[in-house]
Amino acid sequence: MGSFRNRIVWIVVIALGVTLTSFLAVTRQEVNRQNMEMTRSLTEQIIEAKSAQISGWMEQRIAEVQVLTESELLRSMDMSRIKPYMRAFDAQHDEAFESFGICDEAGMMWISDDTMIDIGDREYFQRIQETGADFVISDPIISKSNEEPIVIIHHRIFGENDETLGHVNAAIRLSKLSELASEVVVEDGQGWLVDGSGHIFTPTQAGYEVTDLEAFQTLGSFVVGNQQGVRVQGQDGQEGRLFLAPLKSVPGWQMGIVISEEAMAAPTQKLITSLMGLGGGILLIAALLVGMIISGIFRPMNRLMILMEQAGSGDLFVRFEEKRKDEIGQLGERFNWLLEQIQSLVIQVKKKEKEKQRAEMTALQAQIHPHFLYNTLDTIQWKALEYGADEAADMIQALSKFFRYSLNQGKEWTSLENEVQQIRNYLFIQKIRYEERLHFEIDCRADMNWEIPKLILQPLVENAIYHGIKPKAEGGLIRIEIREESMRLEIAICDTGIGMDPAALRKLRKSVEGDGESLGVGMMNVQRRLQLVYGRAYGITRILSGNGGTRIELRIPKRGGKA
């Protein structure tokens, strides 16, 4: 005990001798540096967060314009229908947008206030023509309609074959961007925006002049490099720090803020005064002594915490190997026991998950057979009565092949070649039933040895016939397109049937995405099976429908060679 006390005394004496002589000299400088760095870091985080918010706001506007360009109405380029639609759209989005326009490839543009202007010589129009980009964003300009500052989102209108039909021209009010930027207030600084030409177009603090593009690029490099804010000087001689953050959705644009050196240093002055008054030197020495004493206690605990972090990251094979008789040793033993239990549970969960997937696949496949069997047998009976045994025999033969493939000795996988042949058998049966009301084409441009889950095309083709072709008096065409792209199959099932109204299409899309009620056994069967095997990124990726029919697109990654 006495030896331990002597050690403490000697440590205190030596520490006081070393620290008290240097404490007063270094405290002010070090604390000032630390607080300035914290202030800069906090300011950068705030301005970057606000920049991300503004960028996100711009991305929403870009997305709104993009959705607008994808509408069938705009693709028709029928101005007699487009004009009233755009006026209504403009009225609904008046808070963010100043106006909308429809422009042809020559640069002649109709604006929603019923004026025509030529934008062929505008920088942003020439830029989109030269670069071939889907859309461009202009630097701030003044609207010729009402002298209001605006920025233009100029977006192409694409046709079905990706050809350019025209352009949508959307003018965003700069007042909204200025409002968002000015919400940032740090100390005595307020946020503002600068465009790609280096011009500040939102209010700034009086007395600061920052308009040179080269200077802004230099300042931006400091922000990207996470360095200290760059000094600027106002007209009154007051120095400040300037911080910038880029707007990712608008290349070249940045958000900035200037904070005076005096405001940034104020917390430091208060802290230093408090430290001096409370005897910071004594508290620091006491902290050092306590740290030395407790370090021996917390060293094994820190080791245990590191092991816990590794286990939390997924490494379940770590173990606490120190042999101790105290409470930390007991914690280590319980930690090791828990890891062993978790490993055992993981093995059990994986095993049960595989069994569950196998059972679900079997159950989902089984749902298809009765539904199709009843329809097909009904068709065979009807044809046999009307035409005689020869044609019925052909149907029975095709049906036999269909069910032989469906059972497939219990195998869940097949080749693309077998799947295509299966759908030919199915369409052969339906062709006999519907005669000239049903035509079909299969365009397959892929390796026929692709290995895929079986029975993924038939339920979708059946839906196309019964919900698209059958209700249409003159019938229609079923077309199946199969393409091989970047180690995946892109499959489309198209029909020229009656199509779906927008409400039914929305319900079906939500159902396929898992956000609505289940609609249709066949389609949901295919979607669930593919996502069970490949994940949510694959399966039915898009559903399009209109008066011209319906198109359903699938995506399947490559799994292996021959089935």
Secondary structure, DSSP 4 states (H G I P E B T S, - for coil): -HHHHHHHHHHHHHHHHHHHHHHHHHHHHHHHHHHHHHHHHHHHHHHHHHHHHHHHHHHHHHHHHHHHHTSHHHHHT-HHHHHHHHHHHHHHTTTTEEEEEEE-TTSEEEETTTEEEE-TT-HHHHHHHHH--SEEEPPPEE-TTT--EEEEEEEEEE-TTS-EEEEEEEEEEHHHHHHHHHT-EETTEE-EEE-TTS-B-S---TT-----HHHHHHHHHHHHTT-PPEEEE-TTS-EEEEEEEE-TTSTT-EEEEEEEHHHHHHHHHHHHHHHHHTTHHHHHHHHHHHHHHHHHHHHHHHHHHHHHHHHHTT-TT-------SSHHHHHHHHHHHHHHHHHHHHHHHHHHHHHHHHHHHHHHHHHHHHHHHHHHHHHHHHHHHHH-HHHHHHHHHHHHHHHHHHHGGG-SEEEHHHHHHHHHHHHHHHHHHHGGGEEEEEEEES-TT-EEESSSSHHHHHHHIIIIITTSTT-EEEEEEEEEETTEEEEEEEE-S----HHHHHHHHHHHHTSS----HHHHHHHHHHHHHH-TTSEEEEEEEETTEEEEEEEEE---S--
